[in-house]
Amino acid sequence: MPESTQQSHISLDHEKKQDPPAGFFERTVNKPNVPDLETYQKWYKQSIEDPNAFFGDQAKKHLDWYRPFDLARFPVDPKHDFEHGDLPAWFINGQLNASYNAVDRWAIKNPDKPAIIYEADEPNQGRIITYGELLKQVSKLAQALTKLGVKKGDSVAVYLPMIPEAVVTLLAIVRIGAMHSVVFAGFSSTSLKDRILDGDSRIVITADESKRGGKTIETKKIVDDALKDCPKVRNVIVFKRTGNPHVPFNSGRDLWWHDELNKYGPYFPPVPVNAEDPLFLLYTSGSTGKPKGVQHNTAGYLLGAVLSTKYTFDVHEDDILFTAGDIGWITGHTYVVYGPLLAGAATVVFEGTPAYPNYSRYWEIVDKYKVNQFYVAPTALRLLKRAGTKYVEKYDLSSLRALGSVGEPIAAEVWHWYNDNIGRGKAHIVDTYWQTESGSHLLTPLAGTTPTKPGSASLPFFGIKPIILDPTTGAELSQNDVEGVLAIKNAWPSIARGIYNDYNRFIDTYLKPYQNYYFSGDGAARDNDGFYWILGRVDDVVNVSGHRLSTAEIEAALIEHDLVAESAVVGYADDLTGQAVAAYVSLKKDKIPEDADLDTVKKELILTVRKEIGPFAAPKTILLVDDLPKTRSGKIMRRILRKVLAGEEDQLGDISTLSNPQAVQQIIQVVHASL
Ligand code: 6R9
């Protein structure tokens, strides 16, 4: 059972509930998707009491089917969800295709309508891709993949920057019934290799190089390094992003994207798949070292994506949604690719960073294209808040109606900054809480509809029954004004269907900790108004800049270094990144020369993590210690390590039962000397 919540609690500062901005729905010609709180409450009630009827209606309305489903969920009654590790099946016997729903139906209706607004790393180098053009590109790549032997159920690995071809790639893969397995392009070759092997991908799609924040990244070279240990990979399709002629090209195996696509015509029919056929794998970090290949299936995921896009952000077909997240994470999957396109809207694909060429970049994009919904992680907002309002003031942001936040708790002062300087009192802030495993929003206000409180993810999305459990007894805390761990009682359409090749791990991680509930891994509180507040992870997951990192995975990377005897990684509070990674490391004494330069050793350790996982996982602090505090059974007491870093060494409790209580004193000294 989890020890305790890791992050310092966000104070449930009893800020008053505030209503959605006045005149919210008058600022669009479209009819509101969820017009008022009463409608939300009525639909929510039905979604919980009769999910079969509610989601059945929604799935008919928002998705197109080749064969209608016979039943929205089996079993119909949600009462026994999660018992014995069982998940219900959704949209029984229904057949559909994801790319048809995201592309064809809009291309048929209006081929000239913008689908993707590509904003390149360098300002003014982007372009607009219409639904008609998207259908062509997707069809061509789908044919190329078919010709290369990719079949229904196969997995294709994707290692691409944020370019329109990334969207084309995902949709082409699912058009032929295969699954994509996207690996965030910030991961190292070792991490890429692990994911290609675990997902058994035989084809990789990548780019020659990438551009980000004015820098060039040798993307293809990283893929080549990864593939040294992936003998089963037959082909690599390489998109020319920069066209650097010196990029390595292995002619028996590598194929240029443009050569392949040129071979095929502009239309290729989608392959109908069953509602429960897999759509994609996406690896995420958990409590143990090995990343988990979270599997999402077709219809349930698509429904979650389209409903949450429309209802949370009040998106309509003529809207432009800008999700400033990477395609390598779930936010990119659901709210850059699937959600906006399933809603027939336009999606902004932004290749760069919020700071390049200066801190105005996001606002310049919003102004230039008249973006209606903007969605980002608080870490970027903290950076921009620190840079100052002078980067915002001169832009016309009046097109914005909804402003989303995702990935980590948003502190009240950042919420207010967002509301005042970006929303300017007219846009509604929606703090969306969800996970890779949930596929789409779990707790979130609905723009224009739900009252909000800065720092609270507010109320549950349709079909989500949140429960606060006592972390030690597992008892349901059913009153208001309670704090504990967040669990969910009923299954929802876009819940992950498992961990690839390891269903037992799925059960052990999410369904076993608290019998008959889905366990989120987060601490949470429910206040007097029934509003939810997320208090941070209660497991060994650290959230750095909205990136989810496993402490065990970083420890496994550190131990790869020759000099490391043992390490323990914990998170600690950081003003900019939310949490930062600290690694306590004890070195092999016999291998360290007397006059060793310990600063160099620390740098090497950081480099090891960059190489094994990726730069974004690098520890901010390395603390060299002789010994780590352990229980008599040999378990490292991470709680102590976290408390010392948080400056709470007066609250360590009884340490006399440790097998080595003397270790604690040195740890306190090392931390004081380093921070
Ligand atoms: C979408 C995404 C999931 C974890 C989750 C929680 C944290 C996400 C949050 C939030 C507070 C929010 N998290 N949204 N915490 N408020 N609005 O981020 O997925 O990468 O799988 O991370 O992120 O700890 O459990 P993922």
Residues whose N, C-alpha, C, O or C-beta is under 5 A from the ligand:
A	BS01	6R9	I330 S405 V406 G407 E408 P409 D431 T432 Y433 W434 Q435 T436 S520 D522 I534 R537 G546 R548
